[in-house]
Amino acid sequence: MGVKVLKFGGSSVADGIQLAKTRKIIEADPERRYVIVSAPGKRFDADNKVTDLLYLCKTHMEQNLPYEQVFQVVADRFNAIMMNLSVHVGLQSRFEEIRAEMEKGCTADYIASRGEYLTAILVAAYMGYDFVDTAGLILFDKKGRLLAEETNEALAEELAKHEHAVIPGFYGTDKETGAIRTFSRGGSDITGALVARAVQADIYENWTDVSGFLMADPRIVKNPKPIDRISYKELRELSYMGASVLHEDAIYPCRQANIPINIRNTNIPEDPGTVITAQEETSDKVVTGIAGSKDFTVIAMYKNRLGGERGFLRKILNILEEDFDLGVEHIPTGIDTVSVVLSNKAMDGRLDEIVEEFNARLKPDHIETFENIALIATVGYGMSRSVGVSAKLFTALADAEVNIRMIDQGSSEMNIIVGVENKDFDVAIRAIYDAFE
């Protein structure tokens, strides 16, 4: 019998109704043996996520404000789920334990992790599975970096003792101190991937409230086609440009172990969703997906005989890193020109300072800036095998009267990134989608 690992997001464990759905999904396949859960998410638009409420408790404590009422909302939420499912696991003692730690001045990581902790205890009792805590199994160093190999060994050793288990997502512990450490928000996806690698799963099913990836943002393109299969590399490109369904750090453990990831919809379990694999898609499909983000600035520099000047790019990167603590999104280059693309949010109003420093230390002949730029990535392995893809894309943008400010293409020829003005973002994405679909 094979092994499947499942992760259920916050919307899938938001209340008793959703948890009843998860149980049906788990029991529908005997190979579904290890279940990772998030903290309960929103039940309706005006609702609060449990993790947000727990962070709010910590904020109240830091400001010397009463937090008991907020914590009681969390406790009531879990008690309601427990009652709806007719499960009795004695969570009251757990609540008292958490309150005691809060009175001692617990860390934000500790309090935030308790949503997943309590959910996993409850779901384990509901399913009749073992509860396996990730404390002491998922290990971080003193700087908060995941110790991947040690974590893999610890998880593999422990989970081999359990035929079926429910495991809390999002957190582990500092290897030296034993203190709770968390991943970034959405980190339960990472926990699921780590468990999948540790048990050598045949597939990692990530259950959420969407049926996988779509070719484009449905808020921009009406009824975009679903993506049935996508490679890790293609997904990486789309995720970087804003296509967010899966935490991007969840990809690596599965990619390392060559484990497919299947994004599924808890509310529509019969939908096959999107399968993410290490293999390139070999169909006739040219473009896999289109994604983008707004609010970038392009700083374009011209300098005569730039191609013969050694160290120019290194100097640019040093200035941005050492003086402004900035990373570069893209660096399109020409014979006598180089441009750097920076996030407006990261620059935080320092554009004039950056340009001044470039002028002083790089001495370009001319600098020009283009603000409020949106980047759009068109991604697909089929692009490298097809003639005329670039022409088709640029013609579509020209016909839509979209002015292209920047073009950048990766050496793998699996993506083309164009920079357009923010105001043209939606029009450009629709034009590209219509051209290829």
C-alpha angles and dihedrals in degrees: 000000000000128000127239125187119207130196121193119201128218095273090053093057098034096117145343093284092056093044090054087057092050091052092054090049093050095045093047091075124037090205090068097095109145121053126190118194136197125211115276112282131201119316092195137001097273093045126104129238112240091234090056090051091051092050087050089055089056092048091052091051092051090051092046091245126139110270100176095095092053092047090050089058088057092048092048090051093056093042090053091052091047091051094046091052094042090234122143117194102150097250091169092082089051091052090051091049091052092047090052091053090048091053088053090056101259121195124263088246091057097049094043091052094056093082092065091040094055093041092053092050091050096045092046089056091045092051097037089238130135118267111230115187117214091215105114092012104068102053133199131187123235091273092056096255118143115251093217102184096042089048091051092052094047094047093046093051094048099041092050085071093059128068091193128011143172113216129190115237132215102044149062134157142272105260094221103039103024090230117149114261125186136206119234117282111299089031094137085083087063092049089054092051092048091051091047090054093045095053093038091238122199090223140359112223114201109196118199140139097281131067097240128279127338126209090246141002107289089214087066105027119046112238098343116199117264119245108237097185133011134171124240090247094052091047091050090056093048094044091051089055094051108277097137122183100113129038103256093226089060090071100066102063091050093043089051091054094037092240117156117233119216117199108207138178117239090203094050103033093167090065109099092216123193125322117209115202140170091239123090116247108254099192125113090262111126102188121036099185148340124221138158149169134218135224109054131139126218117210107196120194128192122196127166113246091006091151090067096048112100121219098014095128091043090054091051092052093045092053092049094045102039101034102032106017090233133148123212121239097198139349112205111187141192134181094278101009138071129179131194121204114210133182113249090216093054092046090054096197096315098118095114091050092050093049090047091052092047091052093048099046105026099035097207119184090236140003125198128181129206113196131192094033124163122209120215123190122201106197135188140121088226090068092075091054096047129081120226100018094132092046091050092049096047092045090053091053092046092050088051089051093241115153113221113220098179140013126197128170127186120236090244088063089223094117142035118198120198129186117218134165116279091244091059095049100103094039091051095050092049091048093051093045093050091048094057101030 
